[in-house]
């Protein structure tokens, strides 16, 4: 017999003995009231209600309870990733209870399909064949599988020793006429401030193509009416008040 | 995917993470947003700001931190997307208690409060911010704040629903208050959220070997809410 089993056998024997003695204890001996550490009154040598003296020190007894196991119910890394790239509630819920090291493998294919579905929306509106209107490599030169794999591993990067910007295109240091294409002088993906226009950055990365302006409301035939949808900016900037000192976020409105 | 299916999924979609999924949507544990930044150029501190809950739509849980909800800021310092350090925050009786940064007792979906690594506590603010600064230079805040997120979310739903041939609306005059339906509107203007903000010296986080897509040295961070089992 294993030790564990011996132990439990012994305990159950004790329990039987205790039960038997209880059932025998039916005479009318007066009940002796003793002060306890959980009777809700200060008695005995307690210095507070049910604490101090021979009970738990009062400071410790008053300390908040931090015990227990806590299980993940919501998750966020970069802004908008789960919202924009998960196609339905099932995927969104799964994303919220997953861990970053497994996210690329789990969600990349779904995210890529979603990215393509967004393009189909405008193919249909434009009267084009959805199969012909597809994501094009973006300003970072990333193809759809690479971009969606990168975004699926959903973490917010923050640089300890660089200025923070979600994406700052820098200047056209290599003089190729495209300031948005990384050419060595840009600082990007170093965190996120409340001022960063993360939605516009995301839209540019998803719909902007190599120049960042692929779908930006162009009037291609010069008739004064936009022929392509405006998908690279949502047209809004910061409206909340943001301070320069801790805690930075403005008082409630 | 056709237009109809996209229109269906677009019915209730709010970003950045506001009300993002059926399971957490509108609950006291719903993460609305997450910021991580250097407070001023050249500073040796990092600020983490997490927004929980939102009153951007009616009938959402808003206004009280839940004592059963543990907020965890996860920090990966060696590029493997597994947390090496956590900073935790949980309310008790009007105060927000912070723990860490410390290696968690376990990584992944389940965890415990790191009671042996207290960072400090701060009274939960009402309208006026109450700030606690600890001896080791850490600043702590918890309370309602303006939601700084900005997005024309209603137009986004039109866009993905296939009912906005022109896409997003152009920017309007930022000083104009008329709602002419022709220019973009920040859906989150005027809404509030329950914020938890921690600013701490980078020395408490240590060095990192993580790199971003441009090869710059970064901490890789994410936040989770966790409910007591």
Interface residues (C-beta under 8 A of the other chain):
Chain A: X64 X65 X66 X67 X68 X69 X70 X71 X72 X73 X74 X75 X76 X77 X79 X80 X82 X83 X84 X86 X87 X88 X89 X92 X93 X95 X96 X97 X99 X100 X101 X103 X113 X117 X118 X120 X121 X122 X124 X125 X140 X150 X153 X154 X155 X156 X157 X158 X159 X160 X161 X162 X163 X164 X182 X186 X187 X188 X189 X190 X191 X192 X193 X194 X197 X198 X199 X203 X215 X217 X226 X229 X230 X231 X233 X234 X235 X236 X237 X238 X239 X240 X241 X242 X244 X246 X247 X248 X249 X250 X251 X252 X253
Chain B: X1 X2 X3 X6 X9 X13 X14 X15 X16 X17 X18 X20 X21 X22 X23 X24 X27 X29 X30 X31 X33 X34 X35 X36 X37 X38 X39 X40 X41 X44 X46 X47 X49 X70 X72 X76 X80 X81 X82 X90 X92 X93 X97 X107 X108 X109 X110 X111 X112 X113 X115 X127 X128 X129 X131 X139 X141 X144 X145 X146 X147 X148 X149 X150 X151 X152 X155 X156 X159 X160 X162 X164 X165 X166 X167 X168 X169 X170 X171 X172 X174 X183 X184 X185 X186 X188 X189 X190 X191 X192 X195 X197 X199 X202 X205 X208 X210 X212 X213 X214 X216 X217 X218 X219 X220 X221 X222 X223 X224 X225 X226 X227 X228 X229
